[in-house]
């Protein structure tokens, strides 16, 4: 069974100041997501499922789906704040979605086989999809083996503000031993710092392996998400800013289930992305360089 690409595109884009998922960056007005889909298609993926918000559906279908739907099957589902397990009610002061693991949960009915999760606004590079696709190609539907493509922290920070990253610890077999979500990592004159929940800071070297939300799963991951989401709501539902992150699900799973493991895949791919509006010129230039070097056509879909 060929893997599916699950795209998380429901982010609010608050730090960027707009719907960054549909901001053109390529020479033929391509958005970052189109490069991911182009690379996934070449790596053997045969379907795309996008998780979006209802309020961006019209723009997303008109400006995004219409560009590549002739080349690969595309479906979309909605991340809905009210979509939570029975027995819970959404607090009146809750305004933002519940996080990346909740977004993946939104696609449960649409995913039937092995799948790869990505962010819509990150450029992961062709080799990342080849590597993840190879892992997923023979993954049994009930497997608790997972994968993640890891990147160096210093290649993923922004010059224009803080970013959220999952810092990973990996053993000698490239298996993840722990991943901790850090919601504020910033490049400063003193080096790269992470701001901890108690208000203190910790210096980072930049060589740390980080998660950029490029994970590979079997459909069995939805069982863990459902169980842990209920536990999350039990403890955090009254916190209007608490988020249910997929690295947290993975971390809990590998510590609680003997047959669960996550392999951190090595890649030669270059990562870049848009967190802030001032990041866009660098992304545009990076894509121009890749096109100039013959790694992508000037018009992604002209030869498809």
C-alpha positions in Angstrom: 0.0 0.0 0.0 1.4 3.4 -1.0 1.6 5.9 1.8 -0.6 9.0 2.3 0.7 12.5 3.0 -1.2 14.2 5.8 -0.7 17.9 5.8 -1.3 20.1 8.8 -2.6 23.4 7.4 -5.0 24.6 10.1 -2.5 26.8 11.9 -3.7 30.3 12.8 -0.6 32.0 11.3 -0.7 34.6 14.1 3.1 35.2 14.2 3.2 35.6 10.4 0.2 38.0 10.3 -1.8 36.1 7.7 -2.6 32.8 6.1 1.0 31.9 5.5 0.1 28.5 4.1 -1.0 30.1 0.8 1.8 32.7 0.5 3.5 32.3 -2.9 7.3 31.6 -2.7 8.1 29.9 -6.0 8.9 31.3 -9.5 5.5 30.3 -10.8 3.6 31.4 -7.7 4.0 28.0 -5.9 3.5 27.8 -2.2 5.8 25.8 0.1 3.2 23.0 0.3 3.4 22.4 -3.4 7.1 21.5 -3.2 6.3 19.0 -0.4 3.6 17.4 -2.5 5.8 17.4 -5.6 8.6 15.6 -3.6 6.1 13.2 -2.0 4.6 12.3 -5.4 8.1 11.5 -6.7 8.8 9.4 -3.6 5.8 7.1 -4.2 3.0 8.8 -2.1 -0.3 8.6 -4.0 -2.7 10.6 -1.9 -2.8 13.9 0.1 -5.1 14.7 3.0 -5.1 18.2 4.3 -6.3 19.3 7.7 -7.7 22.8 7.5 -10.0 25.2 9.3 -13.5 25.8 7.9 -12.9 29.5 7.6 -10.0 29.0 5.1 -11.7 26.3 3.0 -12.7 28.6 0.1 -9.2 30.1 -0.2 -7.5 26.8 0.3 -9.4 25.0 -2.4 -9.3 27.9 -4.8 -5.6 28.8 -4.4 -4.0 25.5 -3.3 -5.9 22.4 -4.2 -6.7 23.6 -7.7 -3.0 23.8 -8.5 -2.1 20.1 -8.0 -5.3 18.1 -7.7 -4.9 16.9 -11.3 -1.6 15.2 -10.3 -2.5 13.5 -7.1 -5.7 12.6 -5.2 -6.5 15.3 -2.6 -9.0 15.3 0.3 -9.4 17.6 3.2 -10.8 17.5 6.7 -11.5 20.1 9.3 -9.9 20.7 12.6 -12.8 21.7 14.8 -12.4 23.1 18.3 -15.6 21.3 19.4 -14.4 17.9 18.2 -13.4 16.4 21.5 -14.3 13.1 23.3 -17.7 12.7 25.0 -17.9 13.8 28.6 -16.0 17.0 27.9 -17.2 20.5 27.0 -15.2 23.2 25.3 -14.6 26.1 27.8 -16.0 29.5 26.8 -12.5 31.1 26.9 -10.9 28.5 24.6 -10.3 30.2 21.2 -7.4 28.3 19.6 -7.3 24.6 18.3 -6.0 21.9 20.6 -2.6 21.4 18.9 -0.9 19.1 16.4 -2.0 15.8 17.8 -5.6 17.0 17.8 -5.1 18.0 14.1 -3.9 14.5 13.2 -6.9 13.1 15.1 -9.2 15.1 12.8 -8.1 12.9 9.9 -8.8 9.5 11.5 -11.7 8.7 9.2 -9.8 9.7 6.1 -6.6 7.6 6.8 -6.6 3.9 6.2 -2.9 3.0 5.7 0.6 4.2 6.6 1.0 7.9 6.4 3.5 10.7 6.8 2.6 13.9 8.7 4.0 17.3 7.7 3.4 21.0 8.3 2.1 23.0 5.4 4.5 25.8 5.8 7.8 23.9 6.1 10.1 22.9 3.2 11.5 19.5 4.0 13.5 18.6 0.9 13.1 15.7 -1.5 15.4 13.2 0.4 13.2 13.5 3.5 10.2 12.1 1.6 12.2 9.4 0.0 13.6 8.3 3.4 10.2 8.4 5.1 8.5 6.7 2.1 10.9 3.9 2.3 10.2 3.3 6.0 6.4 3.4 5.4 6.4 1.2 2.3 6.2 -2.1 4.2 4.8 -0.9 7.5 2.0 -3.2 8.8 -1.3 -1.5 9.5 -1.2 -2.4 13.2 2.5 -1.6 13.8 3.6 0.6 16.6 6.9 1.3 14.8 7.2 5.0 13.9 9.7 7.2 12.2 10.7 10.9 12.3 13.0 12.8 10.0 15.3 14.8 12.2 17.0 18.1 11.5 19.8 20.1 13.3 18.4 22.8 15.5 20.6 25.6 14.2 19.3 25.0 10.7 15.7 25.5 11.8 15.7 28.7 13.9 14.5 32.1 12.7 16.4 35.3 12.6 13.2 37.2 13.4 11.8 35.7 16.6 11.2 32.6 18.6 10.1 29.1 17.3 8.7 26.0 18.8 10.7 22.8 18.4 10.7 19.3 19.8 14.2 18.5 21.2 15.1 14.9 20.7 17.4 12.4 22.4 18.5 9.5 20.3 20.3 6.3 21.2 23.1 4.5 19.2 20.5 2.7 17.1 18.9 5.9 16.0 15.9 5.2 18.1 14.2 8.1 20.0 14.5 7.9 23.7 12.8 11.2 24.5 11.4 14.2 22.8 10.4 17.3 24.7 8.4 20.1 23.1 10.0 23.6 23.7 7.5 26.3 22.8 10.0 29.2 22.8 13.5 28.8 21.3 15.2 31.9 20.2 18.5 32.9 18.4 20.1 35.7 20.5 23.4 37.5 20.6 24.3 35.1 23.5 23.5 32.1 21.3 20.4 29.9 21.0 18.3 29.9 24.1 15.2 28.0 25.2 12.8 29.6 27.6 11.5 27.2 30.2 8.1 27.1 31.9 9.5 28.4 35.2 10.8 31.6 33.5 14.5 30.5 33.3 16.5 29.9 30.2 18.9 27.2 29.0 21.6 27.5 26.4 21.5 25.1 23.4 24.5 24.2 21.1 22.5 24.2 17.9 23.6 20.7 17.0 20.6 19.1 18.8 18.3 17.0 16.7 14.8 18.5 16.5 11.4 17.4 15.3 9.9 19.5 12.5 6.7 17.4 12.6 7.7 15.1 9.8 6.5 11.8 11.3 5.6 8.4 9.8 2.9 6.3 11.4 0.6 3.4 10.9 -3.2 4.0 11.5 -2.7 2.5 15.0 -1.4 5.9 16.2 -5.0 7.1 16.3 -5.6 4.7 19.3 -2.8 6.4 21.3 -3.9 9.9 20.3 -7.5 9.2 21.4 -6.4 7.8 24.8 -3.9 10.5 25.5 -6.3 13.3 24.3 -8.8 12.3 27.0 -6.0 12.4 29.6 -4.9 15.7 28.3 -8.4 17.2 28.6 -8.8 15.8 32.1 -5.7 17.7 33.2 -5.6 20.8 30.9 -9.1 21.6 29.7 -9.3 24.7 31.9 -6.0 26.1 30.5 -7.0 28.2 27.4 -3.6 28.0 25.8 -2.6 24.4 26.5 -1.9 22.4 23.4 -1.8 18.6 22.7 1.4 18.0 20.7 2.2 15.0 18.6 5.8 14.7 20.0 4.2 14.3 23.5 2.0 11.5 22.2 5.1 9.8 20.7 7.2 10.3 23.8 4.5 8.8 26.0 3.9 5.9 23.7 7.6 4.8 23.5 7.8 4.8 27.3 4.5 3.0 28.0 4.3 0.4 25.2 7.0 -2.3 24.8 6.5 -2.7 21.1 6.5 1.0 20.3 9.6 2.6 18.9 10.5 5.6 16.8 13.4 5.6 14.4 15.0 9.0 13.8 15.8 9.0 10.1 18.9 10.7 8.8 18.5 12.9 5.7 20.6 15.1 3.4 17.6 17.3 2.8 17.7 21.1 3.5 14.9 22.5 5.7 13.6 26.0 5.7 10.2 27.5 6.5 8.1 30.6 7.2 7.3 31.5 10.8 7.5 35.3 10.5 6.8 37.5 7.5 10.5 38.5 7.4 11.4 34.8 6.8 9.8 34.9 3.4 12.6 36.5 1.4 15.1 33.9 2.5 12.7 31.1 1.5 12.1 32.7 -1.9 15.8 32.9 -2.5 16.4 29.4 -1.3 13.9 28.0 -3.8 15.3 30.2 -6.6 18.7 28.6 -5.9 17.3 25.1 -6.0 15.6 25.8 -9.3 18.8 27.3 -10.7 20.6 24.2 -9.7 18.1 22.0 -11.6 16.6 20.3 -8.6 13.1 21.7 -9.3 11.5 23.0 -12.5 10.6 26.7 -12.7 7.0 25.5 -13.0 6.4 22.5 -10.8 3.4 21.1 -12.7 4.2 22.0 -16.3 5.8 18.6 -17.0 3.4 16.5 -14.8 
